[in-house]
Structures are given as structure tokens and as C-alpha cells.
Amino acid sequence: MGAGIPLAKGAIVPDDVSRHGMWSSRWLFVLAATGSAVGLGNIWKFPYITGENGGGAFVVVYLLCIAAIGIPIMMAEVMLGRSGRQSPINTMRSLIRESGGHRSWSVIGWMGVLAGVLILSFYAVIAGWAVFYVFRLASGVFEGVDGSQSSALFGEFLSNPWAVLLWQTLFMVATIVIVARGVARGLEVAVRWLMPILLLLLVGLVGYAAVYGDFGQGFAFLFSFDASRLTWDGTLTAMGHAFFTLSLGMGAIMAYGAYMPSQASISTTVVTIGVLDTVVALAAGLAIFPIVFVEGLVPGAGPGLMFETLPVAFGNLPFGAVLGTIFFLLVSFAAITSAISLTEPALAFLVEEYNAKRWRVAISLGAVCWLLGIGTVLSFNVWADAKLFGLTFFDLVDYVSGKIMLPLGGLLIALFAGWVLNRRIADEQLGFEGLRREVWDLVIRFVAPLGVLVVFGYTIYQSFG
Ligand code: TRP
């Protein structure tokens, strides 16, 4: 690219800057990537799968997966993105050229774009539920309700496709407005405000759970290790979730990495993001389980934990309506800073490919995700019985993107970074020498890919075997 990329204003951008813009500091990259990582995965999914898989033992496996598979693959994504400085598809194309790899490695970029669209289509629907629950908690309808009344309220909402559609649409519009404004005026502004608020709200909620909940029991549930509760199934769920929660496998972090300043250390930055994401997930557990237990509710309620079980707790505790409103506000903020990252690979690619205006691309992409999302909206009512392989439209999209495309993407990213990528590029980006360099090679070539292969192999075996 020697000469750099001419911008509309006639300025010339040097090679270490992306045409889409740059994070204004290393810290903004940390906020943005943490914003991507921290989402429904941490607050909605992590507590309920921990509940379903028996607590402490599951948490230990999950932490191992984050450390041994998640962190290395995240480092690989950031490294690839930062050396390419373009959308994941074009970044892969130029790295393949520089490394002498086979053209077909660019499937990493293509599959990522598709996975992003699929995930966002249902992510916006569930995030829409959370936004609705901000208002629902504030209205006080949960005052004094019991479990069956709360389930009925949730069921009544889901059974009305127009209501679900309304909130999905609202969430989608908000997402598109942010991404259309670009990296500096959209993404950065959103994470700069929302992430600190989110962390504050979370601390407040954990404090509340400590005062009004059964904190001891909640804590013990999350952290007491009981090896007998370890299952093979739980292990696989933990590994799959490590991908989802760190936003890995589809190029979102690669796209964000393309806007990261060159001087910042990839390893320290990625470890910070991984730790923050984990802390938020555990804190969400510490905010939720103590109040679930103090009300005598069960932790293993599944996906309904947040929308059915939790409102019962809030409905019966002091200041519950206020705290419940704050809780769902927190979930909504976390969801939107994740949703914006799901669009970035496709968005950046379309801007590059057609030299199109970012806002035009954002609107078109948003429209596609919104339309696809209608399938998910209907999966909970009108199409609830329309099943393929026993799965609803939503289950199918969730399964194909989360259990197939993300692990496959992650596996290919690790293999490309470990075996194909030009050595010089990796050394330059990571700055590893001696023992650290050898450990890195071992992890990215063997540990991470084999870990993913185990999950992936088992998933395929379970589905088709
Ligand atoms: N990590 C987010 C969560 O935990 C979801 C998410 C955002 C995501 N971007 C992603 C998942 C990219 C996979 C790939 O809710």
C-alpha cells in the first residue's frame, strides 16, 4: 500500500492508520473491545448456564478455557487486524499475499461477516426484551409477584409478535445510529460513556445483593469447586461460551484491532480485556444468585433466569423496582456496545469494496439484520411449532452461528496465525522473544487449535453421529 490511502479531504493516511478511523488511545481500544465482549453473554447467558451446570466446577472449566483458548485467539485476532488495518476480509487478503498462503484462507473473513449478520439478527431481539424490561420493572408490575405470575408476564409478552418486533426495531435503530456515525463520533462516544456507567451500575447491584441477598450462598454456588459436578457436556458448553463471551471467531475483534494504535502491547491489552470480561461475568453472577437464593428461587431456570426468575426477586425486595430498572438498563447498555461490534466486519468491508458512505452501508446492513431477526421474533409465537431438525428458526440461527461458525472461525484464525502468517509480522506485532515466543508458538499452534477441535468435533459428533 506504500503511498497510503487518499481520503476525501485529500489527506494522505500513513500505513499504520486505518481509513475507517482509529481509537484515540490504547485505553479506548480496551473500552471498545471490553464493550464488545461484555454483553448478553455475560449477564444473561453466563449466570444461567452456570446455574444449569451446577456452579463452581463449571466456572473453573470456563476460566481455563478463557485462559488457554480465548486469550490466545483474541491475541491472534488483534495481531491480524492491526497488521492489516482493513476489514477482516481485506486484512486476510493482504496477509495471505504477504505470507504466501493459499487464497482460501480468506474464508475466515467471509464467514465472519455472515456470522456477524446472523448473530446480530437474534441478538437484537433478545436485547429488545431487555430494553422492554427496563420499562416493565420501572412500572412496578412485578411488585409482590410469584414465580408463576412472572412467567405468565414473560410468556404474554413473547406471544405478541408486534410487541417483540417493536423493541427489536428500537434496539436495531439505536445500534445503526451509533455505527453510522463512525469510529470516533459513534463507537468511541458510546463506549466512553456507557462502559463506565455499566461498571458503576454493576458495583451498585453487587452491593445491593450483598446487603439484601443471601450473599454467602450465592458466593458458594459460584465458587465452591465440586469435581463430581463436572460433566463432559458442561465442559463443552464452557468452551463454546468462552468464544461467545470474548466476541471471538468472526472477526469483530480483528476489525477493532485494525483501529488499535501501533505502539500498544497486544498481550497486556488482551489480558486486560479478558480479565475485565471475566470479572463482569462473575460480578453478574454475584449480583443475581444471592437475590435468587434469598427469595428461595432456583438457579437452574435456564434462559428464563433473567426474565422470569430475577423479576420475582426484585418484585419482593426493598427498592426492588428501582434496582430492577437499573439492572435491565445495565443489560441494555452492555448489549448495545456488543451489537455495534457485530456490524463492524461487514460494514468496513462494504465501505472498502464499494467506496460507499458509511451511513448508507450501516442502514442497508441494519435492514438485512432486522429482516432476518423477524424470523427470531416469530420463533417465540407464530412459528413456535415450525421446526427444522427439531429446532425453531431462532435455535437454528443460534446453533449454526454459535456452535459451528464461531468455533470453526476461531480454529482457522489460530491455525492461520500459528502456521501460515509471515514470521516477521507476528514478531513485530507481538514483540515476543526467547521463551515467551516459544510459549506463544506452542499455544497458538497446538493448545488453542486442539482445544477448539475437541469442542467442535464433539458438537459435530453429537449432531450428526
Ligand atoms: N460477546 C458478546 C456477549 O457476550 C456478544 C458478541 C459481540 C459476540 N460481538 C461478538 C459474539 C462477536 C461472537 C462474536 O454478549
Boltz pocket constraint, residues with backbone or C-beta under 6 A from the ligand:
constraints:
  - pocket:
      binder: B
      contacts: [[A, 36], [A, 37], [A, 38], [A, 39], [A, 40], [A, 41], [A, 42], [A, 119], [A, 243], [A, 244], [A, 245], [A, 246], [A, 247], [A, 248], [A, 249], [A, 250], [A, 252], [A, 338], [A, 339], [A, 341], [A, 342], [A, 406]]
      max_distance: 6.0
